[in-house]
Amino acid sequence: MFSYDFMVNAFLATTIVGVMAGLVGYFLVLRGQTFAGHALAHVGFTGATGAVLVGAPPLAGLVAVTVAGGVGMGLLGERLAGRDVAVGLVLAVALGLGLLFLHFFTAYATQATALLFGNVLGIGAVTLWLLAGLGIVTLAGLAAIARPLLFATLAPELAEAKGVSLRLVAVLFLALVALATAACAQIVGVLLVFALMVGPPAAAQRLTARLGAGLALAAGLALAEAWGGLTLAFYTDWPTSFWITALSGAVYAGACLR
């Protein structure tokens, strides 16, 4: 399996994305913002299709628009009561633009399918370096805001009373979620981002209540599911995204039955 360069690239890409998705996704689930991750994936699809239409790299459009969407969600809905409205508003606008772009995108059906469902086996060296850069920026940013983020998540009123800006924390965190979502879309596609961003962290939180152990377990499960999906896809010739989502669902179901 590792005698093929495309498989080596795929394993390297899933390693980067798996760690990023597990760690960022842990806080995403802890904050109850899984809908935001789902919305940002669709926003990213709009950005990627728009980028292709103007001759720009799809990943560039994916990153730019997801980050803009994440920042917009953070600015509009820093309060718990306002999050669903803010996320829904951004998602509705993005889907409307996506419909317009798809009207002009019919000549690029193969690229559209890859954006929707992922194409990890087609990742080249350039994309791999871009993913590595996204991973470094995302994890460094997460480490920088981890303490105020956890404080604002578990005790928002007390955090605000202590001088923590809930809006700033929300904006910064959702910008990081946007970067992780863009990276995940390269592996499983925008429709299946939940498989890596939500499945492993949700299972980890059911298996342990300790923060450190939960973060490590979330990243480990994401890596195991990504690597397992690639291996099963190689030997069965079934889609990689199917296997990753199937493993994610099975692991979460097992965690629920524990």
Summary of the structure (lengths in Angstrom):
residues: 258
radius of gyration: 17.6
end to end distance: 33.9
largest distance: 57.1
contacts: 957
relative contact order: 0.18
helix: 86%
strand: 0%
